[in-house]
Amino acid sequence: MLNRRGVSRVVLFISVLLVVLLGAGLSYAGSKIEEGRKIATTRKLGNCVSCHFLPNIESPGNAGPNLVESMKNYTEADRDIVRQWIEDPRKFNPDTLMPPFGANKILTEEQIDAVVDYLYSLKGGK
């Protein structure tokens, strides 16, 4: 049986462990968002900016919808729909000019997930 001092040490250990784990999780989420931003804004990767408005980009495209405004229409429950749009937009619009980033293996599943995380970050954490 633990005495009072032993209990205090266990509580302290668990508290420190939780802080470390939560910090690592937040850092991982932030790095995925940053990776998604790079993919969306880099011309050799996702190149979303060639057709879509994204914040802090010089000369964004306007052939496709403004992604900041578009994301206002999606909730966290719609995450799979947003992912499918990137993966193969022909499912929603057979005449789209948007390339099927997943179906044509332009981006990996992990890269698409990162772009989705980035797009959701445009909502301001809502």
URCOR-V771678 format. One record per residue. N is the residue number from 1. RES is the residue in three letters. PSI is psi in whole degrees, -180 to 180 (999 if undefined). OMEGA is omega in whole degrees, 0 to 359 (* if undefined). Layout:
n->N res->RES psi->PSI omega->OMEGA
n->N res->RES psi->PSI omega->OMEGA
This chain:
n->1 res->MET psi->140 omega->181
n->2 res->LEU psi->139 omega->173
n->3 res->ASN psi->-179 omega->184
n->4 res->ARG psi->-42 omega->180
n->5 res->ARG psi->-41 omega->179
n->6 res->GLY psi->-41 omega->178
n->7 res->VAL psi->-43 omega->179
n->8 res->SER psi->-41 omega->179
n->9 res->ARG psi->-41 omega->179
n->10 res->VAL psi->-45 omega->179
n->11 res->VAL psi->-43 omega->179
n->12 res->LEU psi->-45 omega->180
n->13 res->PHE psi->-47 omega->180
n->14 res->ILE psi->-41 omega->179
n->15 res->SER psi->-47 omega->179
n->16 res->VAL psi->-43 omega->179
n->17 res->LEU psi->-44 omega->179
n->18 res->LEU psi->-42 omega->179
n->19 res->VAL psi->-45 omega->180
n->20 res->VAL psi->-46 omega->181
n->21 res->LEU psi->-42 omega->178
n->22 res->LEU psi->-41 omega->177
n->23 res->GLY psi->-42 omega->179
n->24 res->ALA psi->-39 omega->179
n->25 res->GLY psi->-42 omega->178
n->26 res->LEU psi->-38 omega->179
n->27 res->SER psi->-42 omega->179
n->28 res->TYR psi->-45 omega->179
n->29 res->ALA psi->-43 omega->179
n->30 res->GLY psi->-38 omega->180
n->31 res->SER psi->-34 omega->177
n->32 res->LYS psi->-39 omega->178
n->33 res->ILE psi->-44 omega->179
n->34 res->GLU psi->-40 omega->177
n->35 res->GLU psi->-44 omega->178
n->36 res->GLY psi->-39 omega->177
n->37 res->ARG psi->-44 omega->180
n->38 res->LYS psi->-42 omega->180
n->39 res->ILE psi->-46 omega->183
n->40 res->ALA psi->-29 omega->186
n->41 res->THR psi->-4 omega->180
n->42 res->THR psi->125 omega->184
n->43 res->ARG psi->-29 omega->181
n->44 res->LYS psi->-4 omega->180
n->45 res->LEU psi->-109 omega->182
n->46 res->GLY psi->-39 omega->178
n->47 res->ASN psi->34 omega->179
n->48 res->CYS psi->-32 omega->184
n->49 res->VAL psi->-12 omega->178
n->50 res->SER psi->-24 omega->181
n->51 res->CYS psi->-21 omega->187
n->52 res->HIS psi->150 omega->171
n->53 res->PHE psi->131 omega->169
n->54 res->LEU psi->149 omega->184
n->55 res->PRO psi->151 omega->175
n->56 res->ASN psi->31 omega->179
n->57 res->ILE psi->130 omega->177
n->58 res->GLU psi->130 omega->177
n->59 res->SER psi->56 omega->176
n->60 res->PRO psi->160 omega->179
n->61 res->GLY psi->167 omega->177
n->62 res->ASN psi->15 omega->178
n->63 res->ALA psi->-32 omega->179
n->64 res->GLY psi->175 omega->181
n->65 res->PRO psi->155 omega->173
n->66 res->ASN psi->117 omega->186
n->67 res->LEU psi->-27 omega->176
n->68 res->VAL psi->-48 omega->179
n->69 res->GLU psi->-42 omega->181
n->70 res->SER psi->-40 omega->183
n->71 res->MET psi->-19 omega->176
n->72 res->LYS psi->-20 omega->181
n->73 res->ASN psi->-6 omega->185
n->74 res->TYR psi->137 omega->175
n->75 res->THR psi->175 omega->178
n->76 res->GLU psi->-31 omega->179
n->77 res->ALA psi->-18 omega->181
n->78 res->ASP psi->8 omega->185
n->79 res->ARG psi->-41 omega->181
n->80 res->ASP psi->-34 omega->178
n->81 res->ILE psi->-44 omega->178
n->82 res->VAL psi->-43 omega->179
n->83 res->ARG psi->-44 omega->180
n->84 res->GLN psi->-36 omega->177
n->85 res->TRP psi->-41 omega->181
n->86 res->ILE psi->-42 omega->183
n->87 res->GLU psi->-50 omega->180
n->88 res->ASP psi->88 omega->183
n->89 res->PRO psi->-14 omega->179
n->90 res->ARG psi->-19 omega->176
n->91 res->LYS psi->-30 omega->183
n->92 res->PHE psi->-31 omega->182
n->93 res->ASN psi->101 omega->183
n->94 res->PRO psi->-20 omega->182
n->95 res->ASP psi->10 omega->183
n->96 res->THR psi->150 omega->174
n->97 res->LEU psi->-12 omega->182
n->98 res->MET psi->130 omega->180
n->99 res->PRO psi->148 omega->176
n->100 res->PRO psi->90 omega->188
n->101 res->PHE psi->-34 omega->179
n->102 res->GLY psi->-48 omega->183
n->103 res->ALA psi->-34 omega->180
n->104 res->ASN psi->9 omega->178
n->105 res->LYS psi->32 omega->175
n->106 res->ILE psi->-41 omega->177
n->107 res->LEU psi->150 omega->176
n->108 res->THR psi->168 omega->177
n->109 res->GLU psi->-40 omega->180
n->110 res->GLU psi->-39 omega->178
n->111 res->GLN psi->-41 omega->178
n->112 res->ILE psi->-43 omega->177
n->113 res->ASP psi->-40 omega->179
n->114 res->ALA psi->-40 omega->178
n->115 res->VAL psi->-41 omega->177
n->116 res->VAL psi->-44 omega->177
n->117 res->ASP psi->-43 omega->179
n->118 res->TYR psi->-46 omega->181
n->119 res->LEU psi->-41 omega->178
n->120 res->TYR psi->-29 omega->178
n->121 res->SER psi->-22 omega->178
n->122 res->LEU psi->-18 omega->180
n->123 res->LYS psi->-4 omega->179
n->124 res->GLY psi->32 omega->177
n->125 res->GLY psi->10 omega->181
n->126 res->LYS psi->999 omega->*
